[in-house]
Amino acid sequence: MKNSHVKYLFLLLSLLSLFLLFILSLIYPIPKIPLNQISEKNIDEKILVEGIVERAYETQQVSYLTLNDSNLSIILFYPQNKIKINSSIEIIGKLSNYKGKLQLNADSIRCLRC
């Protein structure tokens, strides 16, 4: 096979893989769970939650958030934007147990109302 054919084959395989990932993301969406229904049965699951920021503490490397009426701690490493108290946000992350408390390790945070 010529070198140029190999490049096109890899390009085609890459595009096919991206398309397959897109289709899978549509078929298996991340479940949205109300704050009052999050429990230890959700540990190690990727979940989506919405809430209003009640407390926020930020450093250059990490943000610690608490949402309204929730015992859930939210951790975001290397935050891109400052998150304000009383902002309505949507968080996608993986739930874990840290020192006996539920913690959401955020992959992404989207501001719904800032």
N, C-alpha and C positions, 0 to 999 in steps of 0.2 A: 504494500500500500504506500502511496506517496504521502509525504509529510503533510501536504495541504488537506488530503482526505482525512487524515487522523484528526487534524484540528477541527474540521467540520463535524466529524463524528462526536468528538468531545463536546463541542458546542451544542449539538442536537441533544445529546444525553443530559447536559446541564439544563437546558430549557425544558426538557421533558420532566426532569426531577422537580424543577420549580413549579411546573404546572400541577404535578401530582401533589406536592405539598399544599398548594393553594386549594385544590379540590378536597383534600383531607381536612383542611381547616374549616371548610364550609360544612362538611359532614359531621365533624366532631367539634362543635363549638365549646368554649370554656364555660362551665356552668356558673350562672350568677346565683349567689347564695345570700339571702338576707342576713344581716349582722347577728340577729338574735337566733339564727339557726345554725351558726357555725359551731362545730363541736370537734372532739378528738377523732371522730370517725372520718373527718375530712383531712387528717394529717397526711402529708406527702402528696396531696392532690393540688393541682393547679386550679385556682378558683378566681372568680371575679366578684368584687364587692363594691358597693357604693356607700358613701356616707359623708358626713360633714366633719371637717377637721376640728377637734376639740382642743388638742394640744399638739404642739410641734416643737421639736428641738433639732437644730441642724448644725452640722460641722461641714468642713469642706468635703469629707469623704462619705458621710452617712447622714440620713435624715431619720428621725424617730417620730412617728405619728401615732396619735390615738384618735379614733373616730367617736362620734357622738354615741353615748350610752353603750359602749362596747369595752370589753376587757381585752380586746385583741390589740396587740402591739404590732405596728407596721414598721418595717425596716426597709429603707431604700439606699443602696450603696451608690455613691457618686451621683448625687442628684444634679439634674440639669437646671432646674428652676427652683426658686424659693417658693415654698408652699405656705400659704397664709391661713391663720385660724379663721374659722367659719366658711372656708371654701368648700364647695361641694365637689368631691372627686370620685373617680372610678379607678380601682386598683386591680391589676392582674398580678398574681404571684402564687408562690407555693407555700402552703400552710405547714408549719412545723411546731414542735414543742420545745421551748427553751426555758430551762429551769422551772418546769412545771406549769408554764403559761403558754397559751397559744400565741404564735407569732407568724405574721404574714411577711415573707421575704419577697418584696415587690420587684417584679420585672419591669412593670411600666405603670405610670400614674398619669391619668388624663384629667384635666380640670374641666368640670361640667359647668360650674359657676364660680368664678373667682372675683 
